[in-house]
Amino acid sequence: MTDEQIEQLAQRIAKLIINNLHEGLIEEFEPNEEEELLAELAKCMTLLDKYLQAEQYEKCEVMKNKIKTIEKKLSNL
């Protein structure tokens, strides 16, 4: 993902959190499917970066495929 896409993802996550705080739902917060997918996407992107820096390319390929799967699920919501 590009820096611009990462920034858009971060803004989208922040907006979801702020909306939940604004509505007073944070105490009873149970993430919906989109929020769970976004959290998983962020985790995979972090791991991908870690594996790239460590030059563990097989693990990078696994993360890349997982990221594509998550992005596809998000686009179908």
Buried (B, 14 or more C-beta within 10 A) or exposed (E): BEEEEEEEBEEBBEEBEEEBEEEEEEEEEEEEEEBEBBEBBBEBBEBBBEBBEEEBEEBBEBBBEBBEBBBEBBEEE
